[in-house]
Amino acid sequence: LLKNTDVGALYLDNDLKIRKVTPRVSEITNIREVDVGRPISHLALMEGYPEWYEDISYVRETLYPVEREIGDDSGRYWIVRVRPYRTAYRAVEGVIMTFVEITGFHKREEQAEEGWGAVKTLLRKERKMSIKRCRNGRKGKSRHQRLKYLLPGTPVPE
């Protein structure tokens, strides 16, 4: 199932030995199919995720999941989820790490932040211009006063 969903999964047993590796994990980490049976502590997972072993240990000890956003050397971004691996009978038999690529979402978020920065700059310029107009004796709402209500979180006057 995970091979068809483009989600990477790394299964570890209770002794933190590798049980199973999906092909996607092999593409994005240093873990390969030949590492099955080896302790995860003997391997380096990936450079962009230095806390990986602490996260695995935390989940194993507490049974609380951990989720992180990480980046790799090639400019890709991932959501990594570390969770207890439970059987159908809810018994914990290790830890599972899943990797979902979010590079596209991350790039769109950066573009939105850049756009928001441009809007803020425009509003600052409009505010300066409206202050000059007010000092010149013009009455009525400035363009800045009208535009600021378009910003999220700004209450609309009654």
N, C-alpha and C positions, 0 to 999 in steps of 0.2 A: 504493500500500500504506500509506504513512504517513498519508494523509488519513483512512483508515478506522480507524487505531489510536489516534487522538487524541494522537499524539506530534508535537511540533513539530520540524522539521528545517530547518537552514540550511546550505546547501552553498556552500563557497568554493573558488575555483580556487587554483592555486599562487601567483598574484599577489595573493591575498586579495581578489579581486573576487567579488561575489555571483553564484553560478551559478543557485541555485534557492532559493525560499522556500516553505514549506508554509503553508497558511492559519492553522494554529495559532500559528506563529511571529509572523505578522502581528498576531494577537490579543494576544500577551503582550510583544512588543517594539516598537521604533520602526521596524522593517524592514518594507517593503511590497513587493509584486510589482514596482512601478515602479522599485525600487532595483536590480533585476537588472542586472549589468554595472558597477555602481559599486564603487569600493574600499570595503571595510568600514571602513577607518580614517576615512572622511569622515562616518560616521554615529555616532549615539549609540545603543547597543543597548538598555540599560535601566538605570534608576537603581539598582536593587537589586543590580547586578552590576558594580561598578566595575573589576574585574580582567579583564574579558572579553578585552580586546585582548592583554594579557600572556599569558593562557591560550592564545589562538589562536596567537600568535607562538611560544610555547614548544612547542606541539604540532607546528607546522610545522618548527621547527628540530631538535627531538629525536626526533620521531615517537612520543613517549610520550603516552598519553592523560591527560586531566585530568578530574576529576569534582568538582563542587561542589554544595552545597545552598544555594539562594538564596531570598530572599523578595522579593515585589513590593509596590507601594504599596497594593494592594487586600487584603492579608492572605493571599495565596496563596503556596505554597511549591513549589519546583521542584528536581529533580535535573537539572543541566546536565552533559552529557558532551561533551567536545571530543576528537575523535579524528582521526587521519589518514584521509582519504578514499581508499580503495584500489579499484582496478579489479578485474575478475575475474582478471586476470593478476598481481595483487598490486602493481602500480605505484601509486605515490602521486600522486594528481592534485588534491590540495588538502586541505581540512579540512572536517569535518562537525561541526556542533553539534546535539545533540538535547536537547529539553526535555520532561521527564515530570513532570506535576503530582503532588505528594505531600502536598497540603494535608490530606487526610483522615488520612494516616499521622502527619503532624506533630501534628495536634490530639489524636489518640489517644495519642501519646507524651507530650504535655503532661499529659493526664489521668492517665496511668499515673504520671508523676512526682509529680503532686499526691497521688495515692493512696498512693504510697510515702512521701511526707512525712507523711501522716496516720498511717501504720503506725509510722514512727519516733517520732513524738510520743507515740503510745500506749505504745510500748515504754519510752520514757524515763519516762513517768508510772508504769508498772508497776514499773520498776526502783526508782524512789524508794520506792514502796509496799513492795516486797519488802525493801529495806534497813531500813525502819522495822519490819517484821515480824521480821526477823532480830535486830534490836536488842532487841526485846521478848521474845526467847527462843524463838520458834517454830522448829521444826525441819522438815526436809523441803524439797523443791524448791519455790521460789516459782513463781508463775504466769509471771513474767518469765523464769525459767530454762527453763521448759517452752516458752514462746513463742519465745525467741530461736533455737531450732533450726528454726523455720519460715522463717527468713531465708535467702536464697540465699547460699551460700558459708560458712555456719556448720556446722562438723562436728557430727554427732550423736554424743553420748557413747556409749561402749560399755558 
